[in-house]
Amino acid sequence: MIEEVVTDMPQEEVFSVLDATSGYWQVKLDEASSKLCTFNTPFGIYRFTRLPFGIKSAPEVFQNHMTELFTDVEGVKVIVDDLLVWGKDDEEHDARPKQKLTRAREVNLKFNAKKCKIKQVEVPNVGHVLSKDGFKPDPEKIRAVKEMKPPENVKELKTFLGFIQCLGKFMPNLAIENLEVNEVQLTAHLPISQERYSEFQQATAADPTLQALSTVVRSGWPCHKQELPLTVCEYWSCGDEISEIDGLLFKAQKYIVPQSKRKEMLELIHESHQGILKCKQRARDILFWPGMSYQIEEKVSQCSLCVRFQKAQPREPMIIKDLPDRMWSKVGTDLFEYNGIYYILCVDYYSKWIELAKLDNLTSDNVICHLKSQFSRYGKPDELISDNGPQYPSSAFSDFSKSYGFLHATSSPHFPQANGEAERADESPFVWGGTSSPGCANLALKRTAEENQRGKEKTTHFLTTNFYVDDGLMSTSTVVEAVSVVKEAREMCAKGGFKLHKFISNNREVLESLPAEDRASGIKDLDLDLDPLLMERVLGVEWCVERDSFKFKINLKDKPVTRRGILSIVSSVYDPFGMAAPLLLRRKRIFQHLCKEGIDWDDPVPDALRDLWETWKEELHLLEEMEVRRCFKPEGFAEVKDVQLHHFSDASTEGYIWPVLIHSSRRCQRQNPLLAGRRQGPSSSIKASSCSPFGADSRVDVSTSKRDDQERNRIQHMR
């Protein structure tokens, strides 16, 4: 780039450099690109409306955008976010910036006055200094090279060579001077130890066949194969690829293994117990000897472990159709049975989205009814692919396809691979990281519980109601009931292919009823008669199992006091109960001030906000003294006569808070905190009275949801 600039200004003497303020943010994104730049924060989901820093394509997009803006302006060159202007004299130079600034004003492009350099004899630009004599290295770069400490290892040497590479154009004979240095890189970074290298040299020297081959390589290959020694004839076809380096023989880049090392190499090739094809691919990249492929096949076929776990009759691979150009254009469908229940499955070839519905019977009318339901949600497809089940060739289905205007294609009889997408979806497990995987797995767990619920209402309620993703939490009145629920839950889940493990309980008898391997990792090896139960992490807080209470564990990392560092710390504190609402509401207020004042992500925070931040961090450790008992019934409390939910709300200019207390009574009364919520006030000025309706509305919402959650009909709602 710098060379191109110099060729365009052979006799220029006056230079200026204008720097675009927050360069990438000057480029406005269209709607589609903006959605691709969506990001998640503790305060909601946002998307960039302007080109963000940090994405891979940003430099190219920005360079292209700036070049298009000034491509017709003479004497102007765009280099990333710098605009270089030159002229032979002051008059020619002054005319060009005016034209350039006029164009910038038209497109609302702003420049950073502090970084602009106007009418200079020489200007720094991308690591060089431009002047009327051409360009030369930046003195700062030269000083940095001189002050670098001598490299002590290969990694530091590569760093040094990369640093001086940009100065290579100013250093004659650099490549010749670097020959010795490059030789160090080649010989000092072998992926093999010197002892192992010597071992292979000795094995090659002791192999008669390879020594005969070495002699042929040194003296030259004869014109006819019959003139070769008999032991070397098998290398005739690849003779022009064989070479010798430091006592080792190679076929191209592949090492020719001597006879004494081939058994060891076979063991290394097959150590991960991959199949024949994978083992061959692994060996062919780096090794060679005559008959290697056959020996690998023999090794894998004789491996007892591979024989035990390989499929008895490997299936034909599924045939995948061409990808359509839009969603729900091509749909595959299949019928299957699971636990005595028939299902119809549809899969979209474009998005791989799966639809599943339970069938009451296998008639064509029932299949058509479910397909119509799915088409009403996603639209009619252009093509529907199915097998040759009796439901599809019927006249009713033919009339259905004609009336809906889609092509009905079927796979070949006894060849389901032709409907590969639907067949593969029948047996595809949901993978980790898929967007739909948690919801689908949770739905499958609930369906498993509902299908096996007969006589196990308590266990069914536990699996369908008290599970958060893959964690379940339940309370029972007695130990016997707890042991029964655990046993039934494990048996019920096993029928659906789920395994419940990592159990932990505040009762030792419940833990003793479980196998040690199914307990939580921290208590597998504990002596339940003597050792205390450990703390357990649950939803971002610590559960003290012995006392059956929750506590906060604050572990703040050392972060710079910038907007980025503050966000990192405030996001690490999680309060699922809302018990720390007053304190955590202030953290949002601090971050709101940072955004309102336009402080950049890595800019230092002003002193006033810094003091607020440091005070908040000191008070944050007070949360470690808070303990929340999991059981709402107080210790030593008699049978509860009635339970009430008490709701409160309060508002200020900072925000609004609504705590909920659970009120238990019999002869005496007791209140325990149940949960609390908070909302931050808007950034603009607002009266406290304006926030009160928001707090009241939120209080009503919480009241309704928590009243439904409580498993007692006697809860009375109070406001």
Summary of the structure (lengths in Angstrom):
residues: 719
radius of gyration: 37.0
end to end distance: 71.5
largest distance: 112.1
contacts: 1844
relative contact order: 0.04
helix: 44%
strand: 20%
